[in-house]
Amino acid sequence: MSEFFQQLVNGITWGSVYALIALGYTMVYGILRLINFAHGDVYMLGAFFGYFVARALGATQEPGLLGALLVLLAAMAGCGAVGFVIERFAYKPVRRSSRLAALITAIGVSLLLENGGILVFGADPKFFPQIIPSRNLSLGGGVTISNQQIIILSVSLVLMVGLRFIVLHTRVGKAMRAVSYNHTAAALMGISVDRIVTFTFVLGSVLAAAAGVLVGLQNPKIEPLMGIMPGLKAFVAAVLGGIGNIPGAVLGGLVMGITEVMVVGYLSPSYRDAIAFVLLIIILLVRPAGLLGKYSAEKV
Amino acid sequence: MKRIAWGPVAKLVAVVAVLYALNALLPRLLNPYILRVVMLCGISVILAVSLNLINGFTGQFSIGHAGFMAIGAYSSATFSLQAGANWVRALEAAGTPTGIAQGAVLLAGLLLGGTVAAIAGYLVGLPSLRLRGDYLAIVTLGFGEIIRVLITNIDAVGAARGLPGIPAWTNVFWVGLVVVGVTVFSFHLARSTHGRALFAIRDDEVAAEALGVPTTSYKVLAFIIGSFFAGVAGALFAHYNAYLHPNSFTFLKSIEIIAMVVLGGMGSISGAILAAVILTLLPEVLRFAQELRMVLYSLMLIVLMITRPQGLLGAKEISLRWFTRTRPARAAR
């Protein structure tokens, strides 16, 4: 039984990382109906920004919470800027075109970030500096949790609560919800749709950057193609919870993380990448709108 | 007594003769590298035109085409390794010329690969009964990934080590024949009742249903045909490369095929062919740029989509009339 709880702890930690990435997918989809394929690569950039900032700060010599926080914030700011640039120069020009054109553009951006990453950072994996030394804490009953896992969980929680506050209790959040409901009506109410879309992209990218740094804490190996699979799975997590639905993305991320860790622990690690999609297909066949999504009838 | 229509037969004979000549000439005229690029262009064209049937004609967004290709490739390769090679030997022993024996067995392999892929296409097409738009896209994406992971775990087909030693029977003739076949088929389909039904589903599914088009069976049909040809393309690829690896069939490969369809212009057959050739040539042409190659490729993809979001040809087809008349004639009223 203790093994099960241990896996559960690991699953929730891993799932909260998926949830952070999935939030970016779901927000952008909610507002633009665009599957932002480049999102996983923004997560990769977050890890790399964290890596360079940590080295520049010399955080490896004197690890500590303050340095780690600085690394996290710098990576988030960097990715926010990247998100802004991507939206402004790649997605905005195709926003009025067909959704497929936008999708191919997103794929182009994704390839650009991956190959640009290989060019700039090199294809060989880098090792994320240990900005916080690992320590294991016992939760009783043979279950342990590392301080890094605690940090991942608490930072994710803070970010999710922060996001919820922004979306539900601020003017810009209200505008986001309005735009996701109906672009034209929102524009008629005096909301600058362009600015809200940009803001959404930046917000999503910031969350992805945080996920990148948090993963760097636990799995220090980072490389330019590391974003593809987690990106794909986080997207699946967003769909699982009901795409466009913010609590759904968190739930989907957690379900995905726990299932994956359980499959690796109890079945076979080689099916790790397939289980996400099997889960997805089952859910879509049983509940096509996702766990928390509302099924809306098509208007004619 | 009904007269035999000689027209199509004559055309078929002409195509076979031309391809036979090309098959003899091209390997002599072109250096092996260029020949390889030409062959890969041909396989890309088959993939793009077949996906165009699903995405372009019927408007069903599928991002798992590499999965169908993988099924065709692996099933035909297994067939050739287990039985095909022996059949060729038996045929040769019976006095059949080597080329014909190999061609006949390859044809059987292509049909097998296509059929297995078509069955998979039927199974994937079924959820389209329930799912629309992006959700269908995600299911096909998931399907493609599941196929790849399964192959990586099946030891009989080499798992993650890859499958070596597949007889290299694919030549210019067979690739050319399938390219011509899938293209002619698409053009005929586009002008048939069934093609019109597919277009109607793409343009407005609800209206099509209201007009009595059985949308579900047509959507499944599009999946079956599209995946059949993807399977054939995979089989050709397997017998060309003589080696298969699950990593040739990642999500990225599906994306590449989608990019061809969208770049060519949704529903345009000649557009899909043009884009398939361009996107296959582009990485080769960009080889001079070395490390910058893939960066330039992705930049060009973005720029092309921004400047021509409707695709290179839009919904049009390349036609001889473009060259013979300066201005298109207005239809008489």
Interface residues (C-beta under 8 A of the other chain):
Chain A: R33 I35 A90 P93 V94 S97 S98 L100 A101 L103 I104 T105 I107 G108 V109 S110 L111 L112 E114 N115 G116 I118 L119 I228 L232 F235 V236 V239 I243 S268 S270 Y271 D273 A274 A276 F277 V278 L280 I281 L284 L285 P288 E298 V300
Chain B: F61 P127 R130 L131 R132 D134 Y135 A137 I138 V139 L141 G142 F143 E145 I146 V149 L150 T152 N153 V206 F251 I255 I258 A259 V262 L263 M266 E291 L292 M294 V295 Y297 S298 L299 L301 I302 M305 I306 P309 Q310
